[in-house]
Amino acid sequence: MRMSKRISSFQCSPIRRLVPFSREAEAKGIHVIHLNIGQPDIKTPNEALAAIHSFEPETIAYGLSEGEFPLRKALVNYYLKYGVYGLGESDILITTGGSEAIQFSILTLCDPGDEIIIPEPYYTNVGTFSNIAMVNLVPVTSSIDDGFSLPPIASFAEKIGPKTRGILLCSPNNPTGHVYSRKELVALLTLCKEKDIFLIVDEVYREFCYDGQDFVSILTFPEFQDRVICVDSFSKRFSMCGARIGALVSRNKEVVSNALKLAQARLCPPAVEEEAATAALSAPDEYIQGVKREYEERRNFFFDKVSRIEGVKCSLPKGAFYFVAELPIEDAEDFAVFMLKEFSYEGATLMFAPAEDFYVTKGLGRNQIRLAYVLCKEELEKAALCLEKGLEAYKSRKH
């Protein structure tokens, strides 16, 4: 039977498509260290778990398509911590994870054939969301050699054409860990205003900025508020990845009212998870501060280990909990399969995400991988050792 041309053109997730190989390895008794996906081992706040345990309605009914009012009100108060003033509950649309907020943003702004400019490497699932909307991603390439910093504004300006509807960023960035500065954001916002396009910024990792660097939210520029969309999520900061609660935030009333049409079509966000998310926002500040300290320590530890491996080039991440490593091989995907099917060291092996599909431009990132330092230092130490020994074994096999 014939499948649609649209779905046939979609890529499988580079983060998840190697899972069958990892299951085979685990069935053989091999301990697979999962650094392929941003699934933290840190405990969800007690407040969120307690809310789930105490959720006992007689009927789990449909909720509001825009999300329940207590959650949106709690988010308004939460954003005050980041200098976001003048935001109202009506500026927030609760979504099924940050991924749905990205998809809603693209579908709200773009017609089929329109374009979104995106720095690469980028959060790879955006490629699927753009394919669903039949929208083209136009890349502006950043480089590991300069820490994946924002490319010159001129390189964005030259990509803007009659079908350009916006620029999409992730800050702190997945997969590179780069954090965009106020100066960089102002330059992009000025360009967007001049060209009458939107700036969409995924701020899912806003809590995790390191080395004393302050996070700058795209929502703190009221003079540009009519062309800004912020994407948010509870998955990472509260270690609630499976809860699938996110938000689309914009002071542009037309954007929110039109995105609401999509929200109404999927009826409502999940009820139990909204309760948990509302409760999570009441967790003490020390919870987030403790998580941030833990990730920064893991970053320092793991980055040092990996960057010492012969032939490996890394860029120190300034935020989030990922970094990109360039390996002394030709094909990171082939190496990833080798690690899961043919290699183990002291009963363990490493799973990571090949980075080629984090690029729009074909051929880039073929020898790069994304590593998520979301596990304890003991596991990270084993992971670095497996990577080093695995590279040695892989190169020996090739020779």
N, C-alpha and C positions, 0 to 999 in steps of 0.2 A: 504494500500500500504506500502511496506517495505522501510524504510529509510536506508541509508548507516550505516554500523557498526561504521564507523569513527565518523559521526555526532552524532550518538546515544550515543557515549562515552563522548561527550563534556559536560562540566558542564555549566549551566546558570550562568551568572555573579552574584556574591554575592553582587556587587555594585548596580545592576539594577533589579534583579529578584523579589524584593519585591515591585516594583513600582505599580503593580495592587492593592496591599493592601493600598498603600499611596493614590492612586486615589480614592479608596472607602472611605477612611477616609476624604479626602478633600470634596468629594461629600456630606458627612454628615455635613459639615461646620466646621470640625476640622482643625486647623492650624498645618500643618506638618512641622517641622523644619528639613530641609534636610541637615544632616551632613554625609550622606552615600556616597557622591560623591564630588570630588575635583572641584566643580563649584564655583569659587569666585563670590562675589557680587561687586567686585571692577571694576570700569569703565575701558574699553579698552582705550588705548591712543587716543587722538584726532587725531593724525597724521594718525593712521590706519583707523579710521572711515572716515576721510576726503578723503583718497585714495579710499575707497569704493564708496563714493558719487560722486567722480569725474571720476570714471571708466566708460567711455562711448564709447567703440569701436563700430564700425558698425557691426563687426562680432567677436564673442568670439571664436578665432581659437585655434587649438591644439598648445601647447607650447612644449618646449624642455623636453624630458623625464627626464633629469637630473636636471631640474629646470632652471628658467630664470637666465641669467648671473647677472643682477643687484642685485638679492637677494643673490646669492652665493658670490658675491664680498662684499656686505654689511656684510655678516656673517664673512668673513675673517677679516674684520676690527673690528667687534664686539668681536671676540675671542682674539684679542690683549689685551683687557682689563683684560683678565685672564692669561696673560703671554704665550699665544699660538702663537709662532712665526714660520715663514717658511711654513705656511699653504697656499695652493693655491685654486683657485676656482674649479679646477679639483679634489680636495680631498673631495668635498662636493656634496652629492646627496640629492636633496630636495625630501621629502617623504610626503605622505598623513598622517600627524601626526607622532608623535614619535612612535606610535604603529606599523606603517608600517615599520619604520626603524628597530625595533626589529625583526619583521617578516622577513624582507629582510636579516638581519644579520644571523638569524638561518638557513634560506633556502640556503644562500650562503655558509655557513661553513659546513653544516651537510647533510649527507645522512640519509635515513630512518634507524632507529635503533641506530643512534649515540646518544651521551649524552652531555648535558650541565649541569655543576655544578652551583647551585644557593643557596645563603644563604636564609633560610626561617625564618620568613614570607617574602613573596616576592609580587611583583605587580602581582595580580592574573591573569590578562589577558595573561601573558606570558604562562600560562598553555594551553590556547587555541591555541596560536601561535605555541607552540611546538607540540601540537596534530595535527595541520594542516600539519606540516612538518614530522610527525611521528618520532619525536625526544623525547627522554626520559630526563626528568629533574631529576637530582640527588641532593638531598638536603643536605646542611650542616646547622644544626639548631643553631640559635641564641636565646638568652633567655631574657625575660623581666627583670629578676633578675639582669643582668649586663648591662641593657640599650640597649640590642640588638646590642652590639658591635660585631666586626668581630670575629668569632670563630678562634681558633688557626690554623695557616697555616698547621700544620700537619693534621688537620681534612679535609682540602681540598686535600692535597697530597695523603692521603689514599683512596680518592674516584676516583682518576684519573686512568683510565684504557685504553685499546686499542681503545675504541670507544669514548673517551672523546675528544671533539673538542674545548671546551672553558669553561670559567667561566663568569657568567653574574651577574653584580652588578647594584644597583640603589643608587646613591649618589648625594644629600641628598635622603634618602630612603623613598619610599612609600611601606609599610604603617607605618614604625616605626619612621621615622624622624632622624635616625642615619646618621651622616656624616662621611665618611671614611677619615682617615688622610693620609698624605703623606707617613708615615711609613707603614701603612697598605697596601696602593696601591703598594709601592715598593716591599713589601714582596710578594704580589700576582703576580706582573709583573715578578719578579725573578723566581717564581715557573712556570709561564706560559712559560717563555723562556727556562727554564730547560726541561720542558715536551713537548715543541713545540706545544703549544695550544694558543688560543686567549683569550684576556680579553675584554669583551663587557661591557661598563659602560653607563647606562642611567643617563644623567646629566640634565634632564628636570627641576629640581628644583634648579639649581646651584646658583641662585640669593638669595635664602632664607636660609642663614646660620646665626645662632643667637649667642648671648653672645660673640660677637667680634671674632668669629671663621672665619678664612679665608677658602674659597673654593679652593680645589686643583683639577684641571682638569686632566683627564687621558691623555689629549693631550699635557701636559707639560713635557713628558718623551720621548724626541727624541731618546734616546738609545733603546727604546722598540717599536718604531713607527710601525714596521712591523707586530706586533701582537696585535694592539689596534684598536677597533672600538668604536666610541662615538655616542650615540643616543641623539638627541636634539629635542626640540619642542618649539613652540611659545605659546602653550595653556595656560600655567600657569603664566609665567613671565609677559605677556602682557594681561592676562585675555581674551584670544581669543580661548577658548576651542572648539567652534563650527567651527572655521576656518579650522582646520585639516591641518596644515602646520608643518612639522618637518624636520629633516635632519639626514642622516647617514654620519658620518665624519670619514675618515681614510686616513692615508698617505700610506697605503698599496694599490698600484695601482691595484693589482690583485683582491683584495676585491671589490674595487669600480667598476671596469670594469665588474665584474661578477654580482654584485648587479644591475648594470645598465640594464642587460638583463631582470630582473624582472620589473624594472621601465618602460622599453620599452613596456612590455606586458600590463601594465595598462595605457600606452600611455603618460600621463603627469599629474603633480599635478594641482589642481584647479587654474585657472587663476586669478580670482578676489582676492582670498585669498593670492596669491603670491604678488600681488600689496600691499595688506594691510600689509603683513609681512615685506616687504621691507620698507614701510613707518614707521612701528612700531619701527624698528631699529634706526630711526632718532629721536625718542622721547628723551627728555632731561634725563640725568642721574637722576635728581630729581624724575622723575616718578617712576623708579625702587626703589630708596632709600626710597621713601614714602611708596610704597607697602610693602617693607621689614619691615619698622618700624611698619606698621599697623599689619602685621602678627605676628611679635614678641610680640606686645602688646596683641593681641588676644590669642596667645599661653600662655603667662604668666597668663592672666585673666582666661581662660577656664581651663587650666591644674590645677590651684589652686582650682577651684570650683569642678572639677571632682575628684581630688585626695583626697578631704576631705569627699567624700561620704563613708559611713561605708562599709567596706568589699571590696572596689574597689582598685585595684593595677594598677598604671600607671608608665610608663617610660617617663621621660622628653625628648621631641624631641629636637635635636640640629639643625634641619633644616626642609625644606619642610613645609607642613601645615596639617600634620596628627599625631596622636599618637594612640598607642594600649592601651586599657584598659582591664584588667582582672576582670571579674565580679564574685560576690559570688553566682553563679548559675551554672547549669550543661550544659545548651544548649542555647547559645546566639541566634541561629536562631529562636528557639521557643519563646524566649523572644522578639525578634524583631517583630515577627508576632503578639504577644500579644499587644505590644505597638501600633501597627497600627490598629488592629481589635477591641481591647477591652478596650484600655486605653486612657484617656485624662486627663489633669490637667489644669484647668482654660482655657479650650477651645483649648489646644495645646497638641501635642505629638511629639515624637522624632523618626527620622529615621536614622539608622546607618548601617554600613556594618558588618555582622557577619564575624569573622576572620578565621574560620576553613578552608575556601577555599583559604586563603593566605598561606597555608602550603601544601607542597607535602606529608609530612608524615601524614598518616591517624590517626585521633584522637587528633592531636595537635590543639590548638587554639579554641577548642570547646566552651570554656567559655570566649573567648576574642572577642572584637569588635574593629573596626577601626573608629575613629572619625575624621572628617575633619573640622578644625576650620576656615572655609572660609566665615562665616557670621559675621555681626556686633556684638559688645559686648552685646547689648540688646537681640539679638536672642540667643547668646551663654549662657547668664544667664538663659533664659527660658529653654534652652536645658538641662543644668545641673540640674535644678530643676525638669524637667520632668524625667530625668534619675533617680534621687534620689527617687522621688515619685513612678515612675514606678516599680523600684526594690522592693520597699516596698509592692506595690499592687500585684506584680507577686509572691513574696515569700508567701504572705498571702494566695493567691489563691491556691498555691501548697500545703501549709500546710492544 
